[in-house]
């Protein structure tokens, strides 16, 4: 795991509110990258924004929903599959 990317739109389509990123996000870890998206694609925002910001076609991208709880070994299991 090289990095964790958070894909966050500038404006949420749901209510057209501006999303300001809390300053604490930048201080969590240098491995966390915050990608700002020009457009909110609703559930597809995470993947579409990640694809736009990741230049290496060999990169594995795992998209998860922030409303779900996942098994701690999810990423390792997917890599072994």
Backbone as numpy.savetxt, mean C-alpha at the origin, in Angstrom:
# Nx Ny Nz CAx CAy CAz Cx Cy Cz
11.72 -9.46 2.36 10.86 -8.28 2.36 11.76 -7.05 2.36
11.68 -6.29 1.27 12.51 -5.09 1.14 11.81 -3.83 1.64
10.52 -3.78 1.41 9.78 -2.56 1.78 8.30 -2.86 1.91
7.65 -1.99 2.64 6.19 -2.00 2.73 5.71 -0.68 2.16
4.81 -0.76 1.20 4.29 0.45 0.56 2.85 0.66 0.97
2.56 1.87 1.39 1.18 2.27 1.68 0.71 3.13 0.51
-0.36 2.72 -0.12 -0.91 3.48 -1.25 -2.09 4.31 -0.74
-1.90 5.61 -0.73 -2.91 6.50 -0.15 -3.26 7.58 -1.17
-4.54 7.68 -1.55 -4.93 8.72 -2.50 -4.89 10.10 -1.83
-4.75 11.13 -2.65 -4.81 12.49 -2.10 -6.22 12.83 -1.62
-7.21 12.40 -2.40 -8.61 12.70 -2.08 -9.39 11.39 -2.13
-10.20 11.14 -1.09 -11.03 9.95 -1.05 -12.29 10.17 -1.88
-12.53 9.24 -2.79 -13.69 9.34 -3.67 -15.01 9.23 -2.89
-14.99 8.48 -1.80 -16.20 8.23 -1.02 -16.88 9.53 -0.56
-16.09 10.46 -0.03 -16.69 11.70 0.48 -15.94 12.95 0.01
-15.00 12.79 -0.90 -14.22 13.88 -1.49 -13.41 14.65 -0.45
-13.02 13.96 0.61 -12.21 14.61 1.63 -10.73 14.44 1.31
-9.94 15.44 1.70 -8.49 15.42 1.50 -7.89 14.55 2.60
-6.93 13.71 2.24 -6.30 12.86 3.23 -4.90 13.37 3.54
-4.72 13.86 4.75 -3.41 14.27 5.23 -2.77 13.08 5.93
-1.55 12.79 5.59 -0.85 11.66 6.19 -0.29 12.09 7.54
-0.63 11.36 8.61 -0.06 11.70 9.92 1.47 11.64 9.88
2.13 12.59 10.51 3.58 12.67 10.47 4.23 11.43 11.06
3.52 10.72 11.95 4.09 9.52 12.58 4.33 8.41 11.56
3.57 8.38 10.47 3.76 7.33 9.46 5.18 7.34 8.91
5.73 8.50 8.71 7.07 8.62 8.14 8.15 8.17 9.12
7.83 8.12 10.40 8.83 7.78 11.41 8.73 6.34 11.88
7.80 5.55 11.37 7.64 4.17 11.82 8.87 3.34 11.46
9.26 3.40 10.19 10.40 2.62 9.72 10.85 3.16 8.37
12.16 3.13 8.10 12.62 3.55 6.77 12.19 2.58 5.67
11.75 1.38 6.05 11.30 0.40 5.06 9.87 0.68 4.59
9.18 1.60 5.24 7.81 1.92 4.85 7.83 3.08 3.87
7.28 2.84 2.69 7.18 3.88 1.66 5.71 4.27 1.51
5.47 5.55 1.47 4.11 6.04 1.27 3.98 6.53 -0.16
3.12 5.86 -0.91 2.86 6.23 -2.30 1.55 7.00 -2.36
1.61 8.21 -2.84 0.40 9.01 -3.00 -0.17 8.76 -4.38
-1.47 8.59 -4.46 -2.15 8.29 -5.71 -2.98 9.50 -6.14
-2.86 9.85 -7.40 -3.63 10.98 -7.94 -5.12 10.70 -7.93
-5.48 9.42 -8.08 -6.89 9.06 -8.16 -7.19 7.94 -7.17
-8.37 7.98 -6.57 -8.82 6.93 -5.67 -9.58 5.90 -6.50
-9.02 4.71 -6.62 -9.66 3.65 -7.38 -10.46 2.72 -6.48
-10.80 3.19 -5.30 -11.54 2.43 -4.30 -10.80 1.15 -3.94
-11.39 -0.06 -4.03 -10.66 -1.26 -3.58 -9.40 -1.55 -4.39
-9.30 -1.06 -5.59 -8.14 -1.34 -6.43 -6.99 -0.36 -6.23
-7.16 0.63 -5.39 -6.14 1.66 -5.20 -4.80 1.07 -4.80
-4.78 0.13 -3.87 -3.53 -0.43 -3.40 -2.71 -1.04 -4.51
-3.33 -1.86 -5.34 -2.61 -2.52 -6.43 -2.23 -1.54 -7.53
-3.17 -0.73 -7.99 -2.89 0.18 -9.11 -1.83 1.21 -8.75
-1.87 1.71 -7.54 -0.87 2.69 -7.10 0.49 2.01 -6.94
0.52 0.79 -6.41 1.78 0.06 -6.26 2.41 -0.20 -7.62
1.60 -0.59 -8.59 2.13 -0.86 -9.94 2.70 0.41 -10.57
2.09 1.52 -10.29 2.57 2.79 -10.85 3.90 3.22 -10.24
4.13 2.88 -8.98 5.33 3.33 -8.28 6.46 2.30 -8.25
6.21 1.06 -8.63 7.25 0.03 -8.57 7.84 -0.20 -9.96
9.11 0.16 -10.17 9.70 0.04 -11.50 10.18 -1.37 -11.86
10.42 -2.24 -10.87 10.98 -3.55 -11.14 9.87 -4.57 -11.42
9.80 -5.11 -12.65 8.73 -6.06 -12.98 8.87 -7.39 -12.25
10.01 -7.67 -11.63 10.19 -8.91 -10.89 9.75 -8.81 -9.43
9.28 -7.65 -9.02 8.86 -7.44 -7.64 7.56 -8.19 -7.35
7.54 -8.85 -6.21 6.30 -9.48 -5.73 5.50 -8.41 -5.00
4.22 -8.31 -5.33 3.34 -7.34 -4.68 2.22 -8.11 -4.01
2.09 -7.92 -2.72 1.01 -8.54 -1.94 0.09 -7.41 -1.49
-1.16 -7.47 -1.91 -2.13 -6.44 -1.55 -3.02 -7.01 -0.45
-3.13 -6.26 0.63 -3.99 -6.68 1.74 -4.97 -5.56 2.05
-6.06 -5.94 2.67 -7.12 -5.00 3.05 -6.90 -4.57 4.50
-6.96 -3.29 4.75 -6.72 -2.80 6.11 -7.85 -3.13 7.07
-8.95 -3.69 6.58 -10.07 -4.08 7.44 -10.02 -5.56 7.81
-8.98 -6.26 7.41 -8.88 -7.70 7.65 -7.67 -8.00 8.54
-7.74 -9.15 9.22 -6.62 -9.65 10.00 -6.11 -10.88 9.26
-4.80 -10.93 9.01 -4.20 -12.01 8.25 -3.26 -12.83 9.13
-3.01 -14.04 8.70 -2.08 -14.92 9.42 -0.69 -14.29 9.37
0.05 -14.33 10.48 1.39 -13.71 10.50 2.36 -14.28 9.46
2.18 -15.52 9.04 3.10 -16.14 8.08 2.56 -16.09 6.65
1.56 -15.27 6.38 0.96 -15.21 5.05 2.00 -14.97 3.96
2.84 -13.97 4.13 3.82 -13.62 3.12 4.81 -14.77 2.86
5.33 -15.36 3.94 6.29 -16.46 3.79 5.65 -17.64 3.08
4.40 -17.95 3.41 3.71 -19.07 2.77 3.50 -18.82 1.29
3.17 -17.60 0.92 2.97 -17.29 -0.49 4.27 -17.40 -1.28
5.38 -16.99 -0.67 6.67 -17.09 -1.35 7.09 -18.54 -1.58
6.72 -19.42 -0.66 7.08 -20.83 -0.82 6.18 -21.56 -1.81
5.02 -21.03 -2.08 4.04 -21.72 -2.96 4.53 -21.78 -4.39
